[in-house]
């Protein structure tokens, strides 16, 4: 590795910069996908558990873009020790952020589970009162092909289900084929019987898994970059001054006296 970093230092830095930009673009894509997914369902649960990590990804992608430019600049100005140190410090900060985020995501995964279930339970009880909640519930049930929190019978326990005209029925968004008043038919073939909680939690868990995997994979790439930068800095420090004096062209060696009289 030392030979690679010393002999092809510029090439290594350029390749790292390209890898950083590639990961930054991937993080932006993943973030946009997350916001697009949770946007219509933001009234269902505390979306901070996804928007928080997504926001961190945006910050990291910006830092990675900057680090990529510094890497390119460092490869052009190979003798600049200051640029190498700046590149190393920024990489180290990003690696620490990624490791911290991955650890927090793993530690607090049970809280995410509880928050989603609690949020959905509160939202289903507000279905008849708030238009935003109603739109979110209908969108989720139509998109995820589910009904209720744990199953379709949850609706009969809600304030919406207690209204006389809603007795023994579910919202039309629970229907496999959406038509007006289709929720009055609770036959197995007509509505979705599975609840939305498990499906939503599985989706959120999958997004978090992608975030953690991306952070770990990229941290490994960055560690390689840190090692290469360290080797190059150490090589510059050792090779900064030569213990030998270079003779000029005009310098001529003194004749060697062999002890004979002139």
N, C-alpha and C positions, 0 to 999 in steps of 0.2 A: 504493500500500500504506500509505503514511503517513497519507493521508486516511481510509482504512478503519479503521486502528488508533486514530486520534485521535477521529474522529466517532462510530464505533460500537465503542468499546473494550470496553464491557461485553458486547455481543453476541459479539464475537470471542472473548473469554475464556470465555464460556459454551459457545460452539460447540467450542472447543478442549477444554474439560473433557469434553464429551460424546464427542468423538472419542477422547480418552484412555481413557475408560471402555469404549468400544466395542472398542478395541484390547486393553485389559486382559482383557476377556471372551474375545476371540478367542485370546489367548495361553494363557489357562487351558484353553480347549477343546482347542487343539493339544497342550498338555502332557498333558492327560488321555488324549488319543488315543495319544500316544507311549508313555506308561506302560502303557496297555492293550495295545498292540501287542507291546512287548518283554517284558512280564511273564512269559508262559509260556516265553519263549526266553532267559531271563536266564542260563542255564547254557551257552549256545552260544558266546558271545563276550563281550568286555569291553564291557558295555552302557554304560559311562561315557561313551562317545562320543555317546550319545543322551541319557542321563540328565543329563549335565553341562549341555548346552545347554537341556534341558527345565527343569532347576533354575534356570538363569539367567532363563528366561522367567517362572517363578513369581515370582522376585525383582523382575523388571521390572514384572510386572502389579501387584504390591503397590505399588511406587513410583508407577506410573501412576495408580493409584486415589487415592493420597495427593495427587499433583500435581493431579489433577482437582478434588479438594476445595479445594486451595489456589487453583486458578484460579477456582472459584465464589466463594470468599471474597474474592478479589482484585477480582472484578467487582462485588461488593456494597460493598466498601470501596475505592472507586476511588482515593482520595487517599492510601492507605497505600503509601508508597515501600518500606517494609520487606517487605511482602508481595510486591510486584513483584520485588524483588531475590531473595527466597527462591524464587519461582516460576522466575525466570530461571536461578538456580544449579542447582536440581534438574533442570530441563530439560537444561541443559548436561551435567550428570553422566550422565544417562540416554543422551543422544546419544553421548557418548564411550564408554559401556559397549556400546552397540549396534554402533557402528562397530568397536570392538576385537573383539567377539565374531564379527562377520561376517568380518573379516580372518583371525582365527584358524581359523574353520571352513574358509575357502578354502585357507589355507596347509597345514593338517594333513589335508586330505581323503585324501591318499595313505596316511597312517598309518592312517586309518580302514579303508581297503581292506585293508591288510596285517593289521591287528588282527582283522578279521572272518575272513579266510581262515585265519590261524593258530589262532584260537579254535575254529573249526569243525573243523579238522583234529585238534586235541587232543580235542575233545568226541566225535568219532566213534570215536576209539580208546578212549574210556571208556564206550562205550555199554553194554557187557556188565557193567560194574563198579558204576556209579552209577545208582540209580533216577531221580534228578532229571534227569540228563543224558538218560537214555532217554526220559523223559516229554517233555523239550524237543524231542528229535529227532523223536519220533513226532508231536508237535503241529505242528512246522514242516513236516514232509513232507506231512502231511494238509492243512494250511492253504495252503501255497504250491504244492502239487501238484508236488513234486520228489522226488529220491532221491539221497542221497549228497552229497558236497561239490561235485564237478565233474560227476559222472554216477553212474549206478547201480553201475558196476563198482568204485567206491571201497569198497564193503562187503566184497568178497572179500579185500581187503588188511588188514582190521581184525582185532583179536583176536576180535571177535564172529564174523566170517566164517571164521576159522580153526578154529572149533569144528566137529567132524565133522558134527553134525546140522544145521549152518548152511551147509554147502558148497553153492555154486552157488545161493544164494538171497539175498533181501533181506528186511528187516523188513516185516511186513504193512502198515505205515503207508505204504509205497511204492506200494501197490496203488491203482488207480483206483476199484475197487469193493472196499471193505474187508470181507474175510471171513477166517475162521481159516485160517492156513497158505496164504494166497493168494500170499505172497512166494516160494513155491517155483516158481511159474510165471513165468519171465523173458521171456515173449513180449512183443512190442512193444505189443500191445493191452491187456495186463493191468497193467503197471506204468508209473510215470513214469520216463523215461530221463534227463531233464535234471537237472543238479545244483542244489542249493539255494543255493550260494554267490552266484551272480550275481543270483538273484532277491532274496535277502536284502540284498545290497549295493545293488541298485537301489532297494529300499524305504527303506533307511537314507539313501541319497543323496537320495531324494525328500523325506524328512522334513527333512534338513539344508537342502535348497534352499528349502523352505517357511519354515524358520526365518530363513535369510539374507534372503529376499525380504521377509518381515514386518519384519525389523529395518531394512532399507534404506527400505522404503516409509514406515514410521512415523518414521524419522529425518528424512525430508523434511518430514513434517507438523510435527515438533518444531522443525525449523529455522525454519519459518514462524512458529511460536509464539515462538521466540527473537527473530526480527526484530521481530515486533509488540511484544514486551515491551521491547526496546531502544528502539523509536520512542516508546513511551509514557513510558518513563523519561526519555528525552532531552527530550520535550515538557514533562514536569513540571519538569525541571531548568531549562529555558529560561524557563518560565512561572511559576517560583516567586515572583519578585518583579517588580513592575511599575515601570518607570522613571518612570511618570506618577503624579501625585498627584490623587486624586479629590476634587473640591470638594464640600463639604456643601451642604445646601439653604439654610442661612442665609448662606452666603458670597455676597457681592455684589461685582460688579466695580467697581473704582475708576473714577470718571469720567475721561474722557480730556481733558486740558487742551490746548487748541488755541492757546495763547499770547495770548488776548485778556485785557485787563484786567477784573477783576471789576466 
